[in-house]
Amino acid sequence: MKRVLGGKYADIVLAIALFLVFDLGVLMINFYTSYQISSEAVAINLAGRQRMLSQRMTKDLLEMQTAAPGGTIYDKARRELVATTAMFDTTLEAFYRGGAVTDTNGRPAVLTREADPEARHLLETARGIWLPLKRAIGDASRDNPAAGALNTAAGLLIAHNLELLKLMNGLTTRLAALAQDKASHLRAIQTGGIVLALLNFAFILFHFIRKLRRSDAEAETARRETTEILDTVNEGFFLLDRDMRIGSQYSRALSEIIRKPLSGEEDFIHLFEDIADAETLGVAREYLGLLFEDRIRERLTTDLNPLERVEVHFPREDGAFETRYLSLAFTRVYVDGAISHVLGSLSDITEQVRLEKEVELANKRSQEEVELLVGLLKGDAAQTAEFMQKTEQGLLSVNALLKGSQDTAGHAQTVENIFPVIHAIKGDAFAIGIDAFGNMAHEVEKALMPLRGARNIAGTQFLPVTVLLNEMLARIRLVRGLLDRVTDIQRSIGQPATATAERWTRELTGFAARVADDLGRQVALEVALPALDDLPAPALQKLRDMCIQLVRNAVAHGIEPPEERIASGKPATGKVRLKLDRYPTGELHLSCRDDGRGISPARIRASLLRSGRYSAEQLDELSDKQIVMKIFESGFSTNDAPDAHSGHGAGMDVIKQLAMALGGRLGLGTRPGRFAEFRVQMELETAPAAVEPAVRAAS
């Protein structure tokens, strides 16, 4: 109240108060004067009645003189005379002294003592005449009046009748004049009050309308400036009430960021229901509720803001989704010390997140390049150069496959042709300790996985694969340049070359240890390759790839975790034996045996059923040997949780293709829970022939 009276509204409050005072004063005076005029009207009527009563008394006395005493006319005249005399006397005394009377309508009335000097002079004169007349009339109106009383009263009344009438006329006229004066006075007061009220109203009208116009202009200017600010800023500003509804004022960027039209009063959480996940919406609702809790400090809510980075997905016309990142910040708004609203700020930080990821990726690449260079310096330069040359050729062949794929059916076959190449590159990289390229190949595999078995593959779906392949090619060419320098240095200092068997043994042993470490296994690899150094170079590369895949398969699928081996009565460390012999017949015999869980037909059946490749009825028609052969199908794996070493359905397929390329026969022996052994018999002196792998199961 004090703020209103002493603030910017003080002038208008005072003016309205004066207006009310003027009106109230006029009303009170009007009421009082109206009451006075009403009383004066009664007095005027009574004064007029006095004139009539003076004439009636004369008439009654004259009738009594002419009528016989005791007759009807006489008695009626006498009664009227008595009543008239009493009424005249009472009214005259009431005018003179004040008192109660009966008005002209027979109702009780009260007359105040007349104070006007002129009226009072008329009353005193009238009383001087009336009092002797009153006594004479009283004597004449008795039941048995004295002789001559009637004549005496009549004579006095006739003698003073006109004078008394004149006095009552004068009283009536004077009272009417006094009433007129009071009415004129009331009109003057009313006129003055109305004039003052109108002047006050005019002051209010013109002064405050001008002030309101100025205030409206200032408010409009402020509103326009606020609107310009809200339409210009790049952040989405808005106010939230306790019901989590947006206020009517918000920046235009808010609607643009969330890509929805707004009208105000929308439920804030509802705006994000179709672009954010349910978990994010639940966290947002809980956090916004905390912002309105007085007991929780604002700094704490700011530090714990879970909405600083929110991932949202906007639907596109092609049915896909566009991922964006939004940032939300909130500040409490206090009114009279209480939280009334929360000021929100919404920003699109997608570009910032992209830059952060690019920086993170650049740092990761830099670290990988350093690790790669360190590995190159530690490793065999010739071996690494061989890997780089083979990998570059493989990637170029993959690019050629991608360019040559034209239709949907061709795309599907392209995926199946690419996968073994990438899988072999990954195995080679991990085998010689160049994990950076192994990880890159694994990323290509992950990009290809959604396309395996898919129908209606579009050419644009290969774009992520193409990007990764180009990145690998660029990295390989960089490394090859470094390797050329390392090779030159080795040649300059005369560093001897490492024998193939020795190099393979070291390479495969380290590879098995790394795979085992990644998968939480304990493995001891025994390598015996006495027949290796006599082989020609073209066969060596395919044989090496096969050895890598066999060792990887043995560690990833065969060897159990230590706790599982101990529970089965086995030592915690599993054994894998890789052996290459030449038979007296000239055939090469490659074998890889592990003492792990073996190959279980039942487990393969279950995996085939889960994959949807075969129905239960189809699987029931297959023998255990036929079931075991399914492990060589492209894309099949018994590992339902793919990782860098298994689960992509490419390892056994690569082994089968390499065996066919070398003209070999592929066989295996297994005992569930005890061992698994893969065998390849080859005649490298003959031309490679595409021989279907045969499976020889040993119990």
C-alpha positions in Angstrom: 0.0 0.0 0.0 2.8 2.4 0.9 4.5 1.6 -2.4 1.3 2.5 -4.3 0.7 5.8 -2.4 4.3 6.9 -2.6 5.2 5.5 -6.0 4.5 6.5 -9.5 0.7 6.3 -8.9 0.6 8.9 -6.1 -0.7 11.7 -8.3 -3.6 9.7 -9.7 -4.5 8.3 -6.2 -4.6 11.8 -4.8 -6.7 13.2 -7.7 -9.2 10.4 -7.4 -9.3 10.9 -3.6 -10.1 14.6 -4.2 -12.7 13.7 -6.7 -14.4 11.4 -4.2 -14.2 14.1 -1.5 -15.9 16.7 -3.8 -18.6 14.3 -4.7 -19.1 13.1 -1.1 -19.3 16.8 0.1 -21.9 17.7 -2.5 -23.9 14.6 -1.7 -23.9 15.4 2.0 -24.8 19.0 1.5 -27.5 18.0 -0.9 -28.9 15.5 1.6 -28.9 18.0 4.4 -30.4 20.8 2.3 -33.0 18.5 0.9 -34.0 17.6 4.4 -34.2 21.3 5.3 -36.3 22.0 2.1 -38.6 19.2 3.1 -39.1 20.7 6.5 -39.6 24.1 5.0 -42.2 22.7 2.7 -44.2 21.4 5.7 -43.9 24.7 7.4 -45.1 26.6 4.3 -48.1 24.3 4.0 -48.9 24.7 7.7 -48.6 28.5 7.4 -51.0 28.4 4.5 -53.3 26.3 6.6 -53.2 29.0 9.3 -54.7 31.4 6.8 -57.5 29.0 6.1 -58.1 28.3 9.8 -58.5 32.1 10.5 -61.3 32.3 7.9 -62.9 29.1 9.2 -63.1 30.4 12.7 -64.9 33.5 11.5 -67.4 31.3 9.5 -68.1 29.1 12.5 -68.8 32.1 14.8 -71.1 33.7 12.3 -73.0 30.4 11.9 -73.3 30.1 15.7 -74.8 33.6 15.8 -77.4 32.9 13.3 -78.3 29.4 14.5 -80.5 28.6 17.4 -78.6 27.5 20.5 -78.8 23.7 21.0 -79.7 23.1 17.4 -77.8 20.9 15.0 -76.2 23.7 13.0 -75.2 25.4 16.2 -73.6 22.3 17.7 -71.7 21.5 14.5 -70.4 25.0 14.2 -69.4 25.0 17.9 -67.4 21.7 17.5 -65.6 22.9 14.4 -64.8 26.2 16.1 -63.3 24.3 19.0 -61.2 22.1 16.7 -60.1 24.9 14.5 -59.2 27.1 17.4 -57.1 24.4 18.9 -55.3 23.6 15.6 -54.6 27.3 14.9 -53.3 27.8 18.4 -51.1 24.7 18.4 -49.6 25.5 15.0 -49.0 29.1 15.9 -47.2 28.2 19.1 -45.1 25.5 17.3 -44.0 28.2 14.8 -43.1 30.5 17.7 -41.6 28.0 20.2 -41.1 24.8 18.2 -43.1 21.7 18.8 -45.2 18.8 17.4 -48.1 19.4 15.2 -50.4 17.5 12.7 -49.6 18.4 9.1 -52.1 19.0 6.3 -52.3 15.3 5.6 -53.0 14.4 9.3 -49.5 13.0 9.9 -47.4 14.1 12.9 -44.8 16.7 12.1 -42.3 18.7 14.1 -41.7 22.4 13.6 -38.5 24.0 14.8 -38.5 27.4 16.5 -38.5 30.0 13.7 -35.3 32.0 13.9 -35.7 34.3 11.0 -36.2 37.9 12.4 -38.8 38.9 9.9 -40.8 35.7 10.3 -40.5 35.9 14.1 -41.8 39.6 14.0 -44.9 38.4 12.1 -45.4 35.6 14.7 -45.1 37.9 17.6 -47.6 40.3 16.1 -50.0 37.5 15.3 -49.7 36.2 18.9 -50.6 39.6 20.2 -53.8 39.6 18.2 -54.5 35.9 18.8 -54.3 35.6 22.5 -57.3 37.9 23.2 -59.2 36.2 20.4 -58.4 32.8 21.8 -59.9 33.7 25.2 -63.0 35.3 23.6 -63.5 32.3 21.3 -63.0 30.0 24.3 -65.8 31.8 26.3 -68.1 31.7 23.3 -67.6 28.0 22.5 -68.5 26.7 25.9 -71.6 24.5 26.4 -73.5 27.3 28.2 -71.7 30.5 27.1 -72.4 33.8 29.0 -74.8 36.2 27.5 -73.1 38.4 24.9 -69.9 36.1 24.8 -70.7 35.0 21.3 -71.2 38.5 20.0 -68.1 39.7 21.8 -66.0 37.0 20.2 -67.5 37.5 16.8 -66.9 41.2 17.0 -63.3 40.8 17.9 -62.7 38.2 15.2 -64.4 40.3 12.6 -62.3 43.3 13.6 -59.0 41.4 13.5 -59.7 38.8 10.8 -58.2 40.6 7.9 -55.1 41.6 9.9 -54.6 38.0 11.1 -55.0 36.8 7.6 -52.5 39.3 6.4 -50.0 38.2 9.0 -50.4 34.5 8.1 -50.0 35.4 4.4 -46.9 37.3 5.3 -45.6 34.2 7.3 -46.3 31.9 4.3 -44.6 34.3 1.9 -41.5 34.6 4.2 -41.2 30.9 4.7 -41.4 30.4 1.0 -38.7 33.0 0.4 -36.5 31.3 3.0 -37.0 28.0 1.3 -36.2 29.5 -2.1 -32.9 31.0 -0.6 -31.9 27.6 0.7 -32.7 26.0 -2.7 -30.6 28.6 -4.4 -27.8 28.0 -1.9 -28.0 24.3 -2.6 -27.8 24.8 -6.3 -24.8 27.1 -5.9 -23.1 24.4 -3.7 -24.0 21.7 -6.2 -22.8 23.8 -9.1 -19.6 24.5 -7.3 -19.0 20.9 -6.3 -19.8 19.7 -9.8 -17.5 22.3 -11.3 -14.7 21.3 -9.0 -15.3 17.6 -9.7 -15.3 18.3 -13.4 -12.1 20.3 -13.1 -10.6 17.5 -11.1 -11.8 15.0 -13.7 -10.4 17.1 -16.5 -7.1 17.2 -14.6 -7.2 13.4 -14.3 -8.2 13.0 -17.9 -5.7 15.2 -19.6 -2.8 14.9 -17.1 -2.9 11.2 -16.6 -3.8 10.3 -20.2 -0.8 12.2 -21.3 1.2 10.5 -18.6 -0.2 7.1 -19.5 0.5 7.8 -23.2 4.1 8.6 -22.3 4.2 5.5 -20.1 2.7 3.4 -22.9 5.2 4.8 -25.4 8.0 3.9 -23.0 6.6 0.4 -22.5 6.1 0.0 -26.2 9.7 1.1 -26.8 10.9 -1.3 -24.1 8.8 -4.1 -25.6 10.1 -3.4 -29.1 13.6 -3.4 -27.9 13.0 -6.6 -25.9 11.4 -8.2 -29.0 14.4 -7.1 -31.2 16.8 -8.6 -28.7 14.8 -11.9 -28.4 14.6 -12.0 -32.2 18.3 -11.4 -32.7 20.0 -13.6 -30.0 21.2 -17.0 -31.1 20.2 -18.7 -27.9 16.7 -19.8 -27.0 15.6 -17.7 -23.9 12.4 -18.5 -22.1 10.7 -18.4 -18.7 9.3 -21.5 -17.0 6.7 -21.5 -14.2 6.2 -24.2 -11.6 4.0 -26.2 -13.9 7.0 -26.3 -16.3 5.2 -24.3 -18.9 6.9 -21.7 -21.2 5.8 -18.1 -20.7 4.5 -15.8 -23.5 7.9 -14.1 -24.0 10.7 -16.2 -25.5 13.4 -15.7 -28.1 12.8 -16.6 -31.7 15.8 -18.9 -31.6 14.0 -21.2 -29.2 11.5 -22.2 -31.9 14.3 -22.5 -34.5 16.5 -24.7 -32.3 13.7 -27.2 -31.4 12.2 -26.9 -34.9 8.6 -26.4 -33.7 6.2 -23.4 -33.8 5.5 -22.0 -30.3 2.6 -19.9 -29.0 3.5 -19.8 -25.3 2.1 -21.8 -22.4 3.5 -25.1 -23.9 4.7 -27.8 -21.6 8.5 -27.7 -21.8 9.0 -31.4 -21.4 6.4 -32.2 -24.0 8.4 -30.2 -26.6 11.3 -32.8 -26.4 9.2 -36.0 -26.2 9.7 -36.8 -29.9 13.4 -35.8 -30.2 14.9 -37.0 -26.9 14.9 -40.4 -25.1 12.7 -41.2 -22.1 15.7 -41.3 -19.7 16.7 -37.8 -20.7 13.1 -36.5 -20.3 12.9 -38.1 -16.8 16.1 -36.5 -15.7 15.0 -33.1 -17.1 11.7 -33.3 -15.2 13.4 -34.2 -11.9 16.1 -31.5 -12.3 13.5 -28.7 -13.2 11.6 -29.7 -10.1 14.7 -29.2 -8.0 15.2 -25.7 -9.4 12.0 -24.6 -7.6 13.1 -26.0 -4.3 14.1 -23.1 -2.0 16.1 -25.4 0.3 18.5 -26.3 -2.5 21.2 -23.8 -3.3 21.3 -22.4 -6.8 25.0 -22.9 -7.2 24.5 -26.6 -6.4 21.8 -26.9 -9.1 24.1 -25.2 -11.6 27.1 -27.5 -10.8 24.9 -30.6 -11.1 23.1 -29.6 -14.3 22.6 -32.9 -16.2 21.3 -31.0 -19.3 24.5 -29.3 -20.3 24.8 -31.6 -23.2 21.6 -33.4 -24.5 21.6 -35.5 -27.6 18.5 -35.1 -29.7 17.4 -36.7 -33.0 15.3 -34.8 -35.5 13.4 -36.8 -38.1 14.3 -36.1 -41.7 12.1 -36.4 -44.9 14.0 -39.5 -46.0 13.0 -41.3 -42.8 16.4 -41.0 -41.2 17.3 -38.9 -38.2 19.6 -35.9 -37.8 21.5 -36.0 -34.5 22.1 -32.6 -32.8 23.5 -31.6 -29.4 21.7 -29.0 -27.2 22.8 -27.3 -24.0 20.4 -26.1 -21.4 21.2 -23.7 -18.6 18.8 -22.3 -15.9 18.8 -19.4 -13.5 16.2 -18.8 -10.8 14.0 -15.6 -10.9 13.0 -14.3 -7.5 10.1 -12.0 -6.7 9.8 -10.7 -3.1 12.4 -13.3 -2.0 10.5 -16.3 -3.4 11.2 -18.3 -6.6 8.6 -17.3 -9.1 10.1 -18.5 -12.4 13.2 -20.1 -13.9 15.0 -18.4 -16.8 16.1 -21.0 -19.3 18.7 -20.8 -22.0 18.8 -23.3 -24.9 21.8 -23.5 -27.2 22.7 -25.7 -30.2 26.2 -26.9 -29.4 26.4 -29.4 -32.3 29.3 -27.6 -33.9 31.1 -27.3 -30.6 30.7 -31.1 -30.0 31.8 -31.8 -33.5 35.0 -29.8 -33.0 35.6 -31.5 -29.6 35.2 -34.8 -31.3 37.6 -33.8 -34.1 40.1 -32.6 -31.5 39.7 -35.8 -29.6 40.0 -37.8 -32.8 43.1 -35.8 -33.8 44.7 -36.4 -30.4 43.8 -40.1 -30.7 45.3 -40.3 -34.2 48.4 -38.5 -33.0 48.8 -41.0 -30.2 48.2 -43.9 -32.5 50.8 -42.5 -35.0 53.3 -42.2 -32.2 52.6 -45.7 -31.0 52.8 -46.8 -34.6 56.1 -45.2 -35.2 57.4 -46.7 -31.9 56.2 -50.1 -33.0 57.8 -49.7 -36.4 61.1 -48.9 -34.8 60.9 -51.9 -32.6 59.6 -54.3 -35.2 61.1 -55.9 -38.3 61.1 -53.3 -41.0 60.9 -55.9 -43.8 58.0 -57.7 -42.2 56.1 -54.4 -41.7 56.8 -53.3 -45.3 55.4 -56.6 -46.5 52.3 -56.0 -44.4 51.9 -52.5 -45.7 52.3 -53.6 -49.4 49.8 -56.4 -48.9 47.3 -54.2 -47.0 47.5 -51.4 -49.7 46.8 -54.0 -52.4 43.9 -55.4 -50.4 42.4 -52.0 -49.9 42.8 -51.0 -53.5 41.0 -54.2 -54.5 38.2 -53.4 -52.0 37.9 -49.9 -53.6 37.7 -51.6 -57.0 34.9 -53.9 -55.8 33.0 -50.9 -54.5 33.3 -49.0 -57.7 32.3 -52.0 -59.8 29.1 -52.7 -57.7 26.1 -51.3 -59.7 22.9 -52.9 -58.5 21.3 -54.1 -55.2 22.3 -57.7 -55.8 25.8 -56.6 -56.6 26.0 -54.6 -53.5 25.2 -57.6 -51.3 27.9 -59.7 -53.0 30.3 -56.9 -52.7 29.9 -56.9 -48.9 30.6 -60.6 -48.8 33.7 -60.2 -51.0 35.0 -57.3 -48.9 34.6 -58.8 -45.5 37.3 -61.5 -45.7 39.8 -59.1 -47.1 39.3 -56.7 -44.2 39.3 -59.5 -41.7 42.6 -60.8 -43.0 44.1 -57.3 -42.8 43.0 -57.0 -39.2 44.5 -60.4 -38.3 47.8 -59.5 -39.9 48.0 -56.1 -38.2 47.4 -57.6 -34.7 49.8 -60.4 -35.5 52.7 -58.2 -36.1 51.8 -55.7 -33.3 50.5 -52.8 -35.5 47.3 -52.4 -33.4 46.5 -49.1 -35.0 45.8 -50.7 -38.3 44.1 -53.6 -36.6 41.7 -51.2 -34.9 41.0 -49.3 -38.1 40.2 -52.6 -39.9 37.9 -53.5 -37.0 36.1 -50.2 -37.5 35.6 -51.0 -41.2 34.2 -54.4 -40.1 31.8 -52.7 -37.8 30.6 -50.4 -40.6 30.1 -53.5 -42.8 28.2 -55.6 -40.2 24.8 -53.8 -40.7 25.0 -54.5 -44.4 25.7 -58.2 -44.2 22.5 -60.1 -44.9 20.6 -56.8 -45.6 18.3 -56.5 -48.6 18.0 -53.5 -51.0 21.4 -52.1 -50.1 21.8 -48.6 -51.5 25.1 -47.3 -52.8 25.1 -44.4 -50.4 25.3 -46.9 -47.5 28.9 -47.7 -48.5 29.9 -44.1 -47.8 31.1 -44.7 -44.2 33.1 -47.7 -45.4 34.7 -45.6 -48.2 35.7 -42.9 -45.8 37.4 -45.4 -43.4 39.1 -47.2 -46.3 40.5 -43.9 -47.7 41.8 -43.0 -44.2 43.5 -46.4 -43.9 45.1 -45.9 -47.4 46.4 -42.5 -46.5 47.8 -43.8 -43.2 49.5 -46.8 -45.0 51.1 -44.6 -47.6 52.4 -42.4 -44.8 53.9 -45.4 -43.0 55.3 -46.8 -46.2 57.2 -43.6 -46.7 58.6 -43.9 -43.2 59.5 -47.6 -43.7 61.5 -46.7 -46.8 63.6 -44.5 -44.7 64.0 -47.2 -42.0 64.9 -49.7 -44.6 67.6 -47.4 -46.0 69.0 -47.0 -42.5 69.0 -50.7 -41.9 70.8 -51.3 -45.2 73.3 -48.6 -44.4 74.3 -50.3 -41.1 74.1 -53.8 -42.6 71.4 -55.2 -40.3 70.8 -58.9 -41.1 67.5 -60.2 -42.3 65.5 -62.4 -40.0 64.7 -66.0 -41.1 61.0 -66.5 -42.0 60.3 -69.3 -39.5 61.9 -67.4 -36.7 60.1 -64.2 -37.6 56.7 -66.0 -37.9 57.3 -67.8 -34.5 57.9 -64.5 -32.8 55.1 -62.8 -34.6 52.5 -65.5 -33.9 53.5 -65.9 -30.3 53.1 -62.2 -29.6 49.8 -62.1 -31.5 48.4 -65.0 -29.4 49.5 -63.3 -26.2 47.8 -60.0 -27.2 44.5 -61.7 -28.2 44.6 -63.7 -25.0 45.2 -60.6 -22.9 42.3 -58.8 -24.7 39.9 -61.7 -24.0 41.1 -62.5 -20.4 42.6 -65.8 -21.4 46.0 -67.5 -20.5 47.6 -69.1 -23.5 50.9 -70.8 -24.3 51.5 -71.1 -28.0 53.9 -73.7 -29.4 55.1 -73.1 -32.9 56.9 -75.6 -35.1 57.5 -74.5 -38.7 60.4 -76.6 -40.1 59.0 -76.7 -43.6 58.4 -72.9 -43.9 61.7 -71.7 -45.4 61.4 -73.9 -48.4 58.2 -72.4 -49.7 57.9 -69.8 -52.5 57.0 -66.3 -51.7 53.4 -66.2 -53.1 52.4 -69.2 -51.0 54.0 -67.8 -47.9 51.6 -64.8 -47.7 48.5 -67.0 -47.9 49.9 -69.5 -45.5 50.8 -66.7 -43.0 47.3 -65.3 -43.2 45.9 -68.8 -42.5 48.2 -69.3 -39.5 47.0 -66.0 -38.1 43.4 -66.9 -38.4 43.9 -70.4 -37.0 45.7 -69.0 -33.9 43.1 -66.3 -33.4 40.2 -68.8 -33.7 41.9 -71.2 -31.2 42.4 -68.4 -28.6 39.0 -66.7 -29.1 36.8 -69.7 -29.6 38.7 -72.7 -28.2 40.6 -71.7 -25.0 38.3 -71.1 -22.1 38.7 -68.4 -19.4 41.0 -69.5 -16.5 38.2 -70.0 -14.0 36.3 -72.2 -16.5 39.3 -74.3 -17.2 40.0 -74.8 -13.5 36.4 -75.8 -12.9 36.8 -78.4 -15.7 40.0 -79.9 -14.1 42.3 -78.2 -16.6 45.3 -76.0 -15.9 44.5 -72.3 -16.1 46.8 -71.8 -19.1 45.5 -73.2 -22.3 47.8 -74.7 -24.9 47.8 -74.1 -28.6 50.1 -75.9 -31.0 50.7 -74.7 -34.6 52.8 -77.1 -36.8 53.8 -77.1 -40.4 55.4 -80.4 -41.8 56.3 -81.7 -45.2 55.3 -85.4 -45.7 57.5 -87.8 -47.7 54.9 -87.6 -50.4 55.7 -83.9 -50.8 52.5 -82.7 -49.3 52.5 -79.9 -46.7 50.5 -80.5 -43.5 49.5 -77.5 -41.4 47.7 -78.2 -38.1 46.5 -76.0 -35.3 45.3 -77.8 -32.1 44.1 -76.4 -28.8 43.1 -78.1 -25.6 40.0 -75.9 -25.1 36.3 -76.5 -25.2 36.2 -78.1 -28.6 33.5 -77.8 -31.2 29.9 -78.5 -29.9 27.3 -79.4 -32.6 24.6 -78.5 -30.1 26.1 -75.0 -29.6 26.3 -74.5 -33.3 22.7 -75.6 -33.8 21.6 -73.0 -31.2 23.6 -70.2 -32.8 22.2 -71.0 -36.2 18.7 -71.0 -34.9 19.2 -67.6 -33.1 20.7 -66.1 -36.2 17.6 -66.9 -38.2 19.6 -68.6 -41.0 17.8 -71.8 -40.5 14.5 -72.9 -39.0 14.3 -75.6 -36.3 12.9 -78.1 -38.8 15.8 -77.5 -41.2 18.4 -78.0 -38.5 16.7 -81.2 -37.3 17.3 -82.7 -40.8 21.1 -82.0 -40.6 23.6 -84.5 -39.1 26.2 -83.3 -36.6 28.9 -83.4 -39.3 26.7 -81.2 -41.5 26.1 -78.9 -38.6 29.8 -78.6 -37.9 30.5 -77.6 -41.5 28.3 -74.5 -41.1 31.1 -72.8 -39.2 32.7 -72.2 -42.6 29.7 -70.2 -43.9 30.3 -66.5 -44.4 28.8 -64.3 -41.7 28.2 -67.1 -39.2 29.7 -67.0 -35.7 28.9 -68.6 -32.4 29.9 -65.4 -30.5 26.8 -63.3 -30.0 28.8 -60.4 -28.6 31.2 -59.3 -31.4 34.6 -57.8 -30.4 37.9 -57.1 -32.2 38.8 -60.8 -32.4 35.6 -62.7 -33.0 31.9 -62.5 -33.6 32.0 -61.2 -37.2 31.6 -64.5 -39.0 34.7 -64.0 -41.1 37.5 -66.0 -39.6 36.6 -69.5 -40.7 35.4 -68.2 -44.0 38.9 -66.7 -44.6 40.5 -70.0 -43.6 38.3 -71.8 -46.1 39.1 -69.4 -48.9 42.9 -69.5 -48.2 42.8 -73.3 -48.2 41.0 -73.3 -51.5 43.5 -70.7 -53.0 46.4 -73.0 -52.0 44.7 -76.1 -53.4 44.4 -77.6 -50.0 42.0 -79.9 -48.2 40.6 -78.6 -44.9 39.7 -81.0 -42.1 39.1 -80.9 -38.4 39.0 -83.1 -35.4 37.4 -82.3 -32.1 36.2 -83.7 -28.8 33.8 -81.4 -27.0 35.3 -80.2 -23.8 38.8 -81.5 -24.6 40.3 -80.3 -27.9 39.8 -79.0 -31.4 42.3 -79.4 -34.3 42.2 -77.9 -37.8 44.3 -79.5 -40.5 45.1 -78.3 -44.0 46.9 -80.6 -46.5 48.4 -78.8 -49.5 50.4 -79.6 -52.7 52.0 -76.3 -53.4 53.9 -77.5 -56.5 50.6 -77.9 -58.3 48.4 -75.2 -59.6 45.8 -74.0 -57.0 42.5 -75.7 -57.3 39.2 -74.7 -55.8 38.6 -77.8 -53.7 35.6 -77.8 -51.4 36.7 -78.3 -47.8 36.0 -81.7 -46.3 35.4 -82.2 -42.6 36.7 -85.2 -40.9 35.4 -85.4 -37.3 37.3 -87.4 -34.8 35.7 -88.5 -31.5 
